[in-house]
Amino acid sequence: MKFNPRVASSRRKSRKAHFAAHSTERRKLMSAPLSKELREKYNVRSMPIRKDDEVTIKRGGQKSRDGKVLTVYRKKFVIHVERVTKDKANGTPVPLGIHPSNVEITKLKLDKDRKAILERKNRLKSSEAGKGKVQSGDVGLANVD
C-alpha cells in the first residue's frame, strides 16, 4: 500500500529518482547499519556514513575485513576503505569501491552535528516523549460534549 503520495511506486520512477539523486540526498541513501554495541549505546539502527568512520565489511569478496573509511564517493554510491585495494596490471594499487549497505559501522567519528543526529534519532527518547498511541485522556477536549 502506498503511504506517501510524493514517492512513486513505479520501478522505473524509483530507479530514476535513485540514480538522479542530488548529493545531499545521496548522503542519506549511503547509510550503513551500526554494530550491535553502537546500536545498544545510542539506540540508533543506522547512520549516513562519513570519512574517518571505522567499518567492518559484511558482504562480498572482502568480507570480514575492517578499516577506516578513506573516501565517500557519492557520485558512484561507494566508499573506499583503507587497505582494501586491488592491484592493476602494472602493479599500482587501486581502492575497491564498496557499497555502504555491505558494511557495518564499528566506530563513529563524532562531532557536534553527528551527536545532534544521534540525539534526534534516539528511539528510546522519542518513545518517552509521548510519541505513539494517543489515549482519550491525553486529548484536552475529550470530555466536551
C-alpha positions as CSV (number, residue, x, y, z in Angstrom):
1,M,0.0,0.0,0.0
2,K,1.2,3.5,-0.9
3,F,1.6,5.8,2.1
4,N,3.4,8.8,0.7
5,P,1.8,10.5,-2.4
6,R,5.2,12.2,-3.3
7,V,7.0,8.9,-3.7
8,A,6.4,6.8,-6.8
9,S,5.6,3.1,-6.6
10,S,6.8,2.6,-10.2
11,R,10.0,0.7,-10.5
12,R,11.1,3.0,-13.4
13,K,10.4,6.2,-11.5
14,S,12.0,4.9,-8.3
15,R,15.2,3.9,-10.2
16,K,15.3,7.3,-11.9
17,A,14.9,9.1,-8.6
18,H,17.7,7.0,-7.0
19,F,20.3,7.5,-9.8
20,A,19.4,11.1,-10.4
21,A,19.5,12.0,-6.7
22,H,21.4,15.1,-5.6
23,S,24.5,14.8,-3.5
24,T,22.6,15.8,-0.3
25,E,20.0,13.0,-0.9
26,R,22.8,10.5,-1.7
27,R,24.3,11.1,1.7
28,K,21.2,9.7,3.3
29,L,20.9,6.9,0.7
30,M,24.5,5.9,1.6
31,S,23.7,4.9,5.2
32,A,25.2,1.9,6.9
33,P,24.0,-0.1,9.9
34,L,25.7,0.3,13.3
35,S,27.3,-2.5,15.1
36,K,25.4,-4.2,18.0
37,E,27.5,-2.3,20.6
38,L,26.8,1.1,19.0
39,R,23.2,0.2,18.5
40,E,22.8,-0.5,22.2
41,K,24.7,2.5,23.2
42,Y,22.9,5.1,21.0
43,N,19.6,3.3,20.3
44,V,20.0,4.1,16.6
45,R,20.0,1.5,13.9
46,S,21.9,3.2,11.0
47,M,23.7,6.4,10.2
48,P,24.9,8.1,7.0
49,I,28.5,7.0,6.5
50,R,31.3,9.6,6.6
51,K,35.1,9.8,6.2
52,D,37.0,8.5,9.3
53,D,34.3,6.1,10.5
54,E,35.7,2.7,11.2
55,V,33.8,-0.2,9.4
56,T,33.7,-3.9,9.0
57,I,32.8,-5.3,5.6
58,K,30.0,-7.8,5.9
59,R,29.3,-8.9,2.3
60,G,31.3,-9.6,-0.8
61,G,34.8,-10.8,-1.6
62,Q,36.4,-8.6,1.1
63,K,34.1,-9.9,3.8
64,S,35.2,-9.7,7.5
65,R,37.9,-7.0,6.7
66,D,37.9,-3.8,8.6
67,G,39.4,-0.4,8.4
68,K,38.8,3.3,8.3
69,V,36.7,5.0,5.6
70,L,39.1,6.9,3.3
71,T,36.5,8.5,0.9
72,V,32.8,8.6,0.5
73,Y,32.3,8.6,-3.3
74,R,28.7,9.8,-3.6
75,K,28.8,10.0,-7.4
76,K,29.4,6.3,-7.6
77,F,27.5,5.3,-4.4
78,V,30.6,3.6,-3.0
79,I,33.1,4.1,-0.1
80,H,36.8,3.3,-0.1
81,V,38.2,1.6,3.0
82,E,41.9,1.6,3.9
83,R,43.9,-1.5,3.0
84,V,41.1,-2.7,0.7
85,T,42.7,-2.4,-2.7
86,K,43.2,-4.3,-5.9
87,D,46.4,-4.3,-7.9
88,K,46.3,-3.1,-11.5
89,A,48.1,-4.9,-14.3
90,N,51.1,-2.6,-13.8
91,G,51.2,-3.2,-10.1
92,T,49.5,0.1,-8.9
93,P,47.1,-0.5,-6.0
94,V,43.6,0.9,-6.6
95,P,41.0,1.3,-3.9
96,L,38.0,-1.1,-4.2
97,G,34.5,0.6,-4.1
98,I,32.2,-0.9,-1.5
99,H,28.5,-0.1,-1.2
100,P,27.8,1.2,2.4
101,S,24.9,-1.3,2.8
102,N,27.5,-4.0,2.8
103,V,29.5,-2.6,5.7
104,E,28.8,-2.2,9.4
105,I,30.0,0.9,11.3
106,T,32.1,-0.2,14.3
107,K,33.3,3.3,15.4
108,L,31.8,6.6,14.7
109,K,33.7,9.9,14.1
110,L,31.7,12.1,16.4
111,D,31.4,15.9,16.2
112,K,28.6,18.2,17.4
113,D,26.5,17.7,14.3
114,R,26.8,13.9,14.4
115,K,25.9,14.0,18.2
116,A,22.8,16.0,17.4
117,I,21.8,13.5,14.8
118,L,22.2,10.6,17.3
119,E,20.2,12.6,19.9
120,R,17.4,13.2,17.4
121,K,17.3,9.6,16.1
122,N,17.4,8.0,19.6
123,R,14.4,5.7,19.6
124,L,14.0,5.4,23.4
125,K,13.9,9.2,23.9
126,S,11.4,9.6,21.1
127,S,9.1,6.9,22.6
128,E,9.3,8.5,26.0
129,A,8.5,12.0,24.6
130,G,4.9,10.9,24.1
131,K,5.1,9.6,20.5
132,G,2.8,6.7,19.7
133,K,-0.8,5.9,20.5
134,V,-2.9,8.8,21.8
135,Q,-5.1,7.9,24.8
136,S,-8.6,9.6,25.2
137,G,-7.4,11.2,28.5
138,D,-4.5,12.8,26.7
139,V,-6.7,14.9,24.4
140,G,-7.7,18.3,26.0
141,L,-11.3,18.3,24.6
142,A,-12.0,14.7,25.4
143,N,-14.8,15.4,27.9
144,V,-16.5,18.1,25.9
145,D,-19.9,17.2,24.6
